Amino acid sequence: MLNTILDDLFDINRTITRLFDSTPAYRYSYWPEVNIYNNNDEYVVVAKLPGVKKEDVSIILKDNSLKISGEKKDEKKEKDNAYLNERYTGKFERNFLMNEKVDSNKIDAEMKNGLLMIKLPKSPEGKPKSIAIK
């Protein structure tokens, strides 16, 4: 019985949110979902982009800020027949600031099975150096 009440409350909350939220960009401002891994030599950025073609994605690095943008196009034009439509379509943009300097000449990006993987090698100038005391 408790699960049923909580489920109903969740559904009511979701319905009210949809009614008053007229800005779809706000709802999806954290889409696509991204993980960033940091190791000694590089950053690895992995973004979930199911249904997005690589031609519709743009990756730009400027001043150690990485911008991933693009568009997931709607496959089905007849939205009027949709009973429930929660999958995101439209333009997206995510920006990330890297803490260490990135070697922009060696960046590698690959898209496979709905995942975008970007490898950002760290620049040798930005790596910490140990200084011997004389």
C-alpha positions in Angstrom: 0.0 0.0 0.0 2.9 2.4 0.8 4.4 1.9 -2.6 1.2 2.7 -4.3 0.7 6.0 -2.4 4.3 7.1 -3.2 3.9 6.1 -6.8 0.8 8.2 -7.0 2.5 11.2 -5.4 5.4 10.9 -7.8 3.0 10.8 -10.8 1.1 13.9 -9.5 4.4 15.7 -8.9 5.6 14.9 -12.5 2.3 16.0 -13.9 2.3 19.4 -12.1 5.9 19.9 -13.1 5.0 19.4 -16.8 2.1 21.8 -16.5 4.1 24.7 -15.1 7.4 24.1 -16.8 7.1 25.8 -20.2 10.9 25.8 -20.8 12.0 22.5 -22.2 15.6 23.7 -22.3 15.6 24.0 -18.5 14.3 20.5 -18.1 17.0 19.0 -20.2 19.9 21.3 -19.3 21.9 18.4 -18.1 21.4 16.3 -21.2 23.5 14.5 -22.4 24.7 12.8 -19.3 28.5 13.0 -19.1 31.2 11.3 -17.0 34.7 12.8 -16.9 37.7 10.8 -15.8 41.0 12.4 -14.8 44.2 10.4 -14.8 47.9 11.5 -14.9 48.1 11.8 -18.7 44.7 12.8 -19.9 41.0 13.6 -19.3 38.5 11.2 -20.7 35.0 12.5 -21.4 32.2 10.0 -22.0 28.8 11.4 -23.1 25.6 9.3 -23.6 24.1 10.3 -26.9 21.7 7.6 -28.0 20.1 8.2 -31.4 22.4 11.1 -32.2 24.5 10.9 -35.4 28.1 12.0 -35.2 27.5 14.5 -38.0 25.1 16.3 -35.6 27.7 16.7 -32.8 30.2 19.5 -32.5 33.2 19.5 -30.1 35.1 22.7 -29.4 38.0 23.3 -27.0 38.8 27.0 -26.3 40.8 28.2 -23.4 40.7 24.8 -21.6 36.9 24.9 -21.9 35.3 21.9 -23.7 32.0 22.5 -25.4 29.9 19.6 -26.6 26.8 20.7 -28.6 24.6 19.3 -31.3 21.0 18.2 -32.0 19.0 15.0 -31.6 16.5 15.1 -34.4 13.0 13.8 -34.0 12.6 10.5 -35.9 8.9 10.6 -35.9 7.1 13.7 -37.1 3.7 12.8 -35.7 3.9 13.9 -32.1 0.1 14.2 -31.9 -0.2 10.4 -31.7 2.2 10.1 -28.8 0.7 8.7 -25.7 3.8 9.5 -23.7 6.9 11.3 -25.0 9.8 11.5 -22.5 12.8 11.0 -24.8 14.6 14.3 -25.5 14.9 15.7 -29.0 16.3 19.0 -30.0 19.4 21.0 -29.5 21.8 20.5 -26.6 25.0 22.0 -25.2 27.3 21.1 -22.3 30.4 23.1 -21.2 33.2 21.9 -19.0 36.3 23.6 -17.7 39.4 21.4 -17.5 41.7 22.1 -14.5 44.9 21.4 -16.3 46.1 22.6 -19.7 45.1 20.3 -22.6 47.2 19.6 -25.7 44.7 20.6 -28.3 46.7 19.0 -31.1 46.3 15.5 -29.7 42.6 15.4 -28.9 40.8 12.2 -30.1 37.0 11.8 -30.3 35.1 8.6 -31.2 31.4 7.8 -31.3 30.2 4.3 -31.0 27.0 2.6 -29.8 25.5 5.9 -28.6 28.6 6.9 -26.6 30.8 9.8 -27.4 34.3 9.3 -26.0 36.7 12.3 -26.1 40.4 11.9 -25.0 42.0 15.1 -24.0 45.8 14.6 -23.4 47.2 16.9 -20.8 49.9 19.3 -22.0 53.4 18.8 -20.7 53.6 22.5 -19.7 50.6 22.1 -17.4 51.9 19.1 -15.5 53.5 19.6 -12.1 57.3 19.6 -12.0 59.4 18.6 -9.0 62.1 21.2 -8.3 65.2 20.2 -6.5 66.5 22.4 -3.8 70.2 23.4 -4.0 
